[in-house]
Amino acid sequence: MNMHRKNTIVGLIAVLVVSGCTRGDPQLTRIKNDGKGPDEFTVLPSKPLQAPEDYSALPTPTPGGANLVDRNPEAEGIAALGGRASAVTGTGIGASDGGLVNHTRRYGVSGNIRQTLATEDVEVRRQQGRVNILNIGPNDDYTNAYRRQWLDSQAEQQRLQARGINTPAAPPPE
C-alpha cells in the first residue's frame, strides 16, 4: 500500500471519528447551562407604562415581586376566553379546594420542600455526572440522570387493576 493511500484512509477515519462526536440534539433538555447567552423563554415583554389614576393606591414595592406592567399570559388567556383573570392571581386557596388541601395535609407538610428537592436534584446530577465522563455520542443528561425514576404508566395501571382498583381515565393498553 503506498503512502498516499495510507494517508487517505487515516484521514477518512479521522473525519468519521470527529463527525461521530457531534451532537444532533439541539440541547433543549440538557441539564448543563453553558452560560453563553440569555434564556429567551424567561424574558417577557412588558405592557406599556401608564400613569395611575391615584398614586396613593399603588401597592407597596416588593423586591422580586410582580410589577403592574408585567404580563401574565395565563390570566390574559383566561380573560380572552371569557373567564375571570383574577382566578390565576389569587394568593390563597380557593374555597372549593379547601377540602382537597386539608386531605392532602393529613400526614403533615414539609415547609422546606423546595429546598429539599433542590438539594436532592443537585445530588442526582452530581452522581450522574460521574457515570458518563467522556460523553461519547449523542446523549441527554436529563434523561440519563432521571431514567431510573421514570414511572411506567402501563405497569402501574396493570398493578392497580390487578388489585381491583378501577382506572376509568387510563388510556387503553399499548
N, C-alpha and C positions, 0 to 999 in steps of 0.2 A: 504494500500500500504506500503510495507516495505521500510526501509531507503535506501537500496541498489538500489532499483528500482527508487526512487526519485532522487538519485544522478546521475543515468544513464540518466534519462530524462533531468535533468538540464544540464548535460554535453553535451548531444546531441544538446540541444537548444543553448548553448553557442558556440558550434562548428559551427552551422548553421549561427548564428548571425555574428561571426567573418569571416566566409567564404563569407558571403554576402557583407562584406566591402572591399574585394579585388577587384582590378581593372583588367578586362580582356583587357582593352585598353592599348597598348604599349606606350601611351602618346606621340605619334608623333605630335599631334596638340595641345598640352596643352600650354597655354599662360605662365604658371609659369615655370621658369627655376630653377631647384634645385641647379645648380652650382656645381655638383659633378664630373665634368669632361669636356673635350673639346668637341666642336661640330665638329664631324668628317667631316661634309659637308663644313666647312669653310677652311679646310686645303687642299691645292692643292700642289702636288709635283712640284718642280721647274725643269727647264731644267738644264743640266749640265753647270757649269761655263765655260766661254771661254774668252780668251784674245781678245779684239777688234783689228781690223786692224789699226785703228787710234785713239789714246787716246784723241786727240783734238776734235773728232767728237762725243764724248759721250754727252748725254743730261745732263742738269743741274739737280742734285738730288733734288727731291721734297718730303718733308716729307709726308708720306701716299700715295705717288704716286706709279705707277707701276714700276717694275724693268725690265730690258731687259730679264732676265731669268724667269720671271713669265709666267705661261702658260695661254693661252686664248682658252679654249676648243671650244668656238663658232667659233672663227676665224680659228682654226685648222680644224674644221669640214667643214667649208665653203671651205677652201683651198683643203681639201681632196676630195671634190666633184667637184672641178674644178672652183670654184668661186674666187673672189678677197678677201683675208683675210683682206685687209685694209678697206673694206666696213664696218666692225664692229668697227674698232678702230678709225674711223673718229671722229673729235671733233665738227664739225659744222653740220648744217642742209644741207642735200643734195639739189641740185638744183631742183630735181624732187619733193621734198617735200615742197618747199618754199610756194607754193600757199595754201596747206593744213594748214601749220603752221600759215600763215597770217590770214586765215579764222577763225581758232580756237582762235586766239588772238583778234578778233574784239571787244570783250566786255571787254578786259583788262586781265592782267595776274598778279597773286599774286606771288611776288618774294620769299615769305617765306612759300610756300605751304607745304613743307616737315615738317617744324616746327609746322605749324598749324595742320596738320594731326597727327603728333606725340602727340601733346597736346590733341587732341580730342580722340585719341586712349587710352591714359592713363586714361582719364575721363570715357570712356565707360567701360574699365576694372575695374576701381575703383568702379563704380556704380554696375557692375555685381558681384563684389566680396562680396557685402553686401547681395545679394539675396540668394546665396547658401552657407551659412556659414558652415554648417555641412558636405557638400559634401557626402551626403548619396547615395550609389550606384554608378555604373559606370556613369561618366559624362565627358563632354568635355567642358572645359572653353571657348574655342574659339567659338564653336557652340552656347553655352549659351549666350555669350557676343554679338554675331553678328546676331543671328537668326532673330531679328526684322528688320534688314537691308537687308536681302536677297531679291533678285528680283525673282518674279515668271515669268519665261520666257513665259509660255503658256498664262497667263493672259495678259501680255504685248503685245504679238502677237495678241491676240483677240481684245484688245483695239485699236491697230493700224489698224487692218483690218476693224474694225467697223467704223473707221474714213475715210476709203478708201485709207489708205496708203499701198502700195504694199510691201510685205515682202518676196521676192523671195528666199532669202538664209535661211529662217527659216525652221526648221525641221517640219515634219508633226505633227499634234496634237497627244498626247499620248492616 
